[in-house]
Amino acid sequence: MNALRPRTIKPRLRIVMGMLVVLLGLLVFILGIAPGVLGLDRSQVTGFVQISVFLVGLAMICMGGYVTLNALWNGRAKTISADIGYRLVATGYVISVASGMADVFGFGSHILPEEIPYFGPLQAVGVMIGQVAIAVGFVLLIPMPEKTHAKRDAP
């Protein structure tokens, strides 16, 4: 029964905190993708540290989005599509991490001992596929307004 009661923490506070985490994650993500914006670009290629930083930023975006969209439900029972959305966000992040760190994990095209790992075009496509899955999951998490059944006037 606890899942059906409204939460004691105000949903507005959870929404604000979640959005702050999303914005901070976006800044970290941008720092990882384009460090030259802040004058921190030290290499011609996107290396391990940059990949790690933008994946941490993506994780913060996923966590903040989860907190924000969970607060919109405010204790109401979640639909099956919302449950699928939660899992799709997590799966999209796993796809992004596996694609981004493919060289480090040993199944990419530039395996560590022989070559320096960098973020190639196939990895970029994999990360984008993961981000699309995350976006679709977030869309599924949006609570739909409850339907009100108005009584029809009989003619």
C-alpha positions as a Markdown table, in Angstrom:
| # | Residue | x | y | z |
|---|---|---|---|---|
| 1 | Met | 0.0 | 0.0 | 0.0 |
| 2 | Asn | 3.0 | 2.3 | 0.5 |
| 3 | Ala | 3.5 | 2.6 | -3.2 |
| 4 | Leu | 0.1 | 4.2 | -3.7 |
| 5 | Arg | 0.4 | 6.9 | -1.1 |
| 6 | Pro | 1.8 | 10.3 | -2.0 |
| 7 | Arg | 5.4 | 10.9 | -0.9 |
| 8 | Thr | 6.2 | 12.9 | 2.2 |
| 9 | Ile | 8.9 | 14.9 | 0.4 |
| 10 | Lys | 7.4 | 17.6 | -1.7 |
| 11 | Pro | 7.5 | 16.6 | -5.4 |
| 12 | Arg | 8.5 | 20.1 | -6.4 |
| 13 | Leu | 11.7 | 19.8 | -4.4 |
| 14 | Arg | 12.5 | 16.4 | -6.0 |
| 15 | Ile | 11.8 | 17.9 | -9.5 |
| 16 | Val | 14.1 | 20.9 | -8.8 |
| 17 | Met | 16.9 | 18.6 | -7.4 |
| 18 | Gly | 16.6 | 16.2 | -10.3 |
| 19 | Met | 16.8 | 19.0 | -12.8 |
| 20 | Leu | 19.8 | 20.4 | -11.1 |
| 21 | Val | 21.5 | 17.0 | -11.4 |
| 22 | Val | 20.5 | 16.9 | -15.1 |
| 23 | Leu | 22.0 | 20.4 | -15.7 |
| 24 | Leu | 25.2 | 19.5 | -13.9 |
| 25 | Gly | 25.4 | 16.2 | -15.8 |
| 26 | Leu | 24.9 | 18.2 | -19.1 |
| 27 | Leu | 27.9 | 20.4 | -18.2 |
| 28 | Val | 30.0 | 17.4 | -17.4 |
| 29 | Phe | 28.9 | 15.7 | -20.6 |
| 30 | Ile | 29.8 | 18.8 | -22.6 |
| 31 | Leu | 33.1 | 19.0 | -20.9 |
| 32 | Gly | 33.8 | 15.4 | -21.9 |
| 33 | Ile | 32.6 | 15.8 | -25.5 |
| 34 | Ala | 34.1 | 19.3 | -26.2 |
| 35 | Pro | 36.8 | 20.2 | -23.7 |
| 36 | Gly | 38.1 | 22.9 | -26.1 |
| 37 | Val | 35.1 | 25.0 | -25.2 |
| 38 | Leu | 36.7 | 25.6 | -21.8 |
| 39 | Gly | 40.3 | 25.6 | -23.2 |
| 40 | Leu | 41.0 | 22.1 | -21.8 |
| 41 | Asp | 41.6 | 20.3 | -25.1 |
| 42 | Arg | 45.1 | 18.6 | -24.9 |
| 43 | Ser | 44.8 | 16.0 | -27.7 |
| 44 | Gln | 43.8 | 15.6 | -31.3 |
| 45 | Val | 41.7 | 12.5 | -30.5 |
| 46 | Thr | 39.0 | 11.8 | -28.0 |
| 47 | Gly | 40.8 | 9.6 | -25.5 |
| 48 | Phe | 40.0 | 7.5 | -22.4 |
| 49 | Val | 39.7 | 10.4 | -20.0 |
| 50 | Gln | 37.3 | 12.3 | -22.3 |
| 51 | Ile | 35.2 | 9.2 | -22.9 |
| 52 | Ser | 35.0 | 8.6 | -19.1 |
| 53 | Val | 34.0 | 12.2 | -18.4 |
| 54 | Phe | 31.2 | 12.3 | -20.9 |
| 55 | Leu | 29.9 | 8.9 | -19.7 |
| 56 | Val | 29.9 | 10.2 | -16.1 |
| 57 | Gly | 27.9 | 13.2 | -17.4 |
| 58 | Leu | 25.5 | 10.9 | -19.2 |
| 59 | Ala | 25.0 | 8.9 | -16.0 |
| 60 | Met | 24.2 | 12.1 | -14.1 |
| 61 | Ile | 21.7 | 13.0 | -16.8 |
| 62 | Cys | 20.1 | 9.6 | -16.5 |
| 63 | Met | 19.9 | 9.7 | -12.7 |
| 64 | Gly | 18.6 | 13.3 | -12.6 |
| 65 | Gly | 16.0 | 12.4 | -15.2 |
| 66 | Tyr | 14.9 | 9.4 | -13.3 |
| 67 | Val | 14.5 | 11.4 | -10.1 |
| 68 | Thr | 12.6 | 14.2 | -11.9 |
| 69 | Leu | 10.2 | 11.9 | -13.8 |
| 70 | Asn | 9.7 | 9.7 | -10.7 |
| 71 | Ala | 8.6 | 12.8 | -8.8 |
| 72 | Leu | 6.0 | 13.5 | -11.4 |
| 73 | Trp | 4.3 | 10.3 | -10.5 |
| 74 | Asn | 4.0 | 11.4 | -6.9 |
| 75 | Gly | 3.2 | 8.0 | -5.4 |
| 76 | Arg | 0.7 | 6.9 | -8.0 |
| 77 | Ala | 1.0 | 3.4 | -9.4 |
| 78 | Lys | 3.2 | 3.3 | -12.4 |
| 79 | Thr | 2.1 | 1.9 | -15.7 |
| 80 | Ile | 3.8 | -0.9 | -17.6 |
| 81 | Ser | 5.1 | 1.6 | -20.1 |
| 82 | Ala | 6.8 | 3.5 | -17.2 |
| 83 | Asp | 8.4 | 0.3 | -16.1 |
| 84 | Ile | 9.6 | -0.3 | -19.6 |
| 85 | Gly | 10.9 | 3.2 | -19.7 |
| 86 | Tyr | 13.0 | 2.7 | -16.5 |
| 87 | Arg | 14.6 | -0.4 | -18.0 |
| 88 | Leu | 15.1 | 1.3 | -21.4 |
| 89 | Val | 17.0 | 4.2 | -19.8 |
| 90 | Ala | 19.3 | 1.7 | -17.9 |
| 91 | Thr | 19.7 | -0.4 | -21.1 |
| 92 | Gly | 20.6 | 2.7 | -23.1 |
| 93 | Tyr | 23.2 | 3.7 | -20.6 |
| 94 | Val | 24.7 | 0.2 | -20.7 |
| 95 | Ile | 24.8 | 0.4 | -24.5 |
| 96 | Ser | 26.5 | 3.8 | -24.3 |
| 97 | Val | 29.1 | 2.6 | -21.8 |
| 98 | Ala | 29.8 | -0.6 | -23.8 |
| 99 | Ser | 30.2 | 1.4 | -27.0 |
| 100 | Gly | 32.2 | 4.2 | -25.6 |
| 101 | Met | 34.6 | 1.9 | -23.7 |
| 102 | Ala | 34.8 | -0.8 | -26.3 |
| 103 | Asp | 38.6 | -0.3 | -26.8 |
| 104 | Val | 39.3 | -0.3 | -23.1 |
| 105 | Phe | 37.1 | -3.4 | -22.6 |
| 106 | Gly | 39.0 | -5.2 | -25.4 |
| 107 | Phe | 36.4 | -5.6 | -28.1 |
| 108 | Gly | 37.0 | -2.4 | -30.0 |
| 109 | Ser | 39.2 | -1.7 | -33.0 |
| 110 | His | 42.0 | -0.2 | -31.0 |
| 111 | Ile | 42.8 | -2.6 | -28.2 |
| 112 | Leu | 44.9 | -1.2 | -25.4 |
| 113 | Pro | 48.4 | -2.9 | -25.4 |
| 114 | Glu | 48.9 | -2.5 | -29.2 |
| 115 | Glu | 47.3 | 0.9 | -29.8 |
| 116 | Ile | 46.1 | 3.9 | -27.9 |
| 117 | Pro | 42.3 | 3.7 | -27.5 |
| 118 | Tyr | 40.3 | 6.6 | -29.0 |
| 119 | Phe | 36.7 | 7.4 | -29.7 |
| 120 | Gly | 36.0 | 6.3 | -33.3 |
| 121 | Pro | 33.0 | 6.6 | -35.6 |
| 122 | Leu | 31.6 | 3.1 | -34.8 |
| 123 | Gln | 31.8 | 3.9 | -31.1 |
| 124 | Ala | 30.0 | 7.3 | -31.7 |
| 125 | Val | 27.2 | 5.5 | -33.5 |
| 126 | Gly | 26.9 | 3.0 | -30.6 |
| 127 | Val | 26.8 | 5.8 | -28.0 |
| 128 | Met | 24.1 | 7.7 | -30.1 |
| 129 | Ile | 22.0 | 4.5 | -30.3 |
| 130 | Gly | 22.3 | 4.3 | -26.5 |
| 131 | Gln | 21.3 | 7.9 | -26.1 |
| 132 | Val | 18.2 | 7.4 | -28.4 |
| 133 | Ala | 17.2 | 4.4 | -26.1 |
| 134 | Ile | 17.6 | 6.7 | -23.1 |
| 135 | Ala | 15.4 | 9.4 | -24.7 |
| 136 | Val | 12.7 | 6.9 | -25.6 |
| 137 | Gly | 12.8 | 5.6 | -22.0 |
| 138 | Phe | 12.4 | 9.1 | -20.7 |
| 139 | Val | 9.4 | 9.6 | -23.0 |
| 140 | Leu | 7.8 | 6.4 | -21.7 |
| 141 | Leu | 8.3 | 7.6 | -18.1 |
| 142 | Ile | 6.2 | 10.7 | -18.6 |
| 143 | Pro | 3.0 | 10.2 | -16.6 |
| 144 | Met | -0.2 | 10.6 | -18.7 |
| 145 | Pro | -3.0 | 12.6 | -17.1 |
| 146 | Glu | -5.6 | 10.4 | -15.4 |
| 147 | Lys | -8.7 | 9.9 | -17.5 |
| 148 | Thr | -11.9 | 11.3 | -16.0 |
| 149 | His | -15.0 | 9.5 | -16.8 |
| 150 | Ala | -17.7 | 12.1 | -17.1 |
| 151 | Lys | -21.3 | 10.9 | -17.0 |
| 152 | Arg | -23.0 | 11.4 | -20.3 |
| 153 | Asp | -26.3 | 13.1 | -20.3 |
| 154 | Ala | -29.0 | 10.8 | -21.6 |
| 155 | Pro | -31.0 | 12.4 | -24.4 |
